[in-house]
Amino acid sequence: QVQLLESGGRLVQAGDSLRLSCAPSILTSRTYSMGWFRRAPGKEREFVAVILGYGGRTAYGGSVQGRFTIARDNANDTVYLQMNSLKPEDTAVYYCAAKRLPFRRDYSDPDEYDYWGQGTQVTVSF
C-alpha cells in the first residue's frame, strides 16, 4: 500500500508560478511511475503529467505542455509539479497518482493507476 501526500495548492493570479509536491510513503522511483491529474468543476479527470519509473522519462498533457514540468527527487522520491504561466483554466483539484510498472495500456488513463492522493486545490484568478 502506497500513501501519497500532496501539498502546495493555493490561490494565485494568472501568470504566476506554483509548485506542487507529492510525497510517497515508500520509495517508488524504481518500480512506480508517478502521475499528476486534475479535475475542474463539472469536468472529467484530466491527465497532466507523468514521470516513468526506470529512467524517469516524462510526458505531458497537451494543455500544459511547455508550461508545466514534472520531476522526482531521487533522495526521497518526492515528485514535484512545477507550474508556470498559470491560467484561470488551470483551476482544478490536482491529484498525485502512483502506478506500479508496467502500464497495461496508456499512462494518461487514470484507471491505470493503483494509488491516489487526496488532492490539492489550485485556483488561478484573472
N, C-alpha and C positions, 0 to 999 in steps of 0.2 A: 504494500500500500504506500503510495506516494502522496504526501500532502504538499500543496502549493500555496504559498502566501504572497499575494500581490500587494503592492503598495505604490504610491506616487501619484495617484489620480487626484485632480483638483480642478478648480475653475481657473481658466486662463483666457487671455484675449487672442483674437485671430492674429496670426503671425508669430506668436510666442512658441517657445520650445518647452518640452516636458519629457522627463524620463520616468518610465515605469519599471518596477523591479518585480521579479518573481523568484522567490527563494524556495527551493525544493527541500523536503525533509530528508532526502537521501542523495547521494552522489549519482548524477544522471548522465554525465557527458558521454560516457562510452556506450551506453545501451539505450538511451532515450533521446528522441527528438523532442524539442520544446517549441510549442507554437503560441502565437497570440491571435485571439479572435476578438471581435467586438459585436455588440448588439445595440443598435439605436432603437429608440421607442418606435414600436409599430413595424419594425423591420426584422428580417431574418438575420441569424448569426452570420457574420462575415469573416472570412479569412483575412488576416492582416499580415502575418509573417511567420516563418518557421526557421529554426536552426537545427540541422540534422545532426544526429549522433555520428560517431566515427568519421570525423573530418570537419564537421562544422559548416558544411555548405548552407547557404541561406537562400531564401526565396520570399517574394513579397506579393501581396495582392496589388492589383492594378491601380487602385485608388490611392495607395500610399507609396508606390514605387518612386524612389528618388527623394522622398521626404522622411521616411522612417528607416531606422536601422536596428536590426536585432543583433545582439551579441551575448556571449556567455563568458562569465568569469571562470577561468579554469581552476582557480584556487578553491572555490566553494560552489561552483555550478549555478550560481545566481544568474538568471537571464534578464537582460535589460532590453527595453524597447525605447530607443531614443526617437522622439517625435519632434520634427522641426516644421516650421511654416504651417502651423496648425490652422485648420479651417473650421468654421462652425459645423460643417458636415462631418467632422471627426468626432463630434459629441456622441458618446456611447459609454456603455459599461464595457470595460476591457477585461478579457479573461485570459489567463495563462492556462496552457494545457500540456500534458506530457503523454508521449506515445512511446511505448516500448517497441523497439525495432523488430522486424521491418514493417513498413507500411504495406497494407494489402492492395490499396488502390491509389489513393491520392492524398498527399499531405494537406491539401486545402479542405478536405472533407472533415467536418467536426466529429462525425461518427467514428472516425479512425482512432480518436484519442481516448486514452484509458483513464486519465485523471484530469480534474479541473480544479482551478482555484475558485474563490468566492466572488471574484470580480472587483474592479476598482473603477469608480466613476470619473470620467473625463468630460468636462464641459468647456466648450470653446465659445466665447461670446463674440459678438460682432464688434 
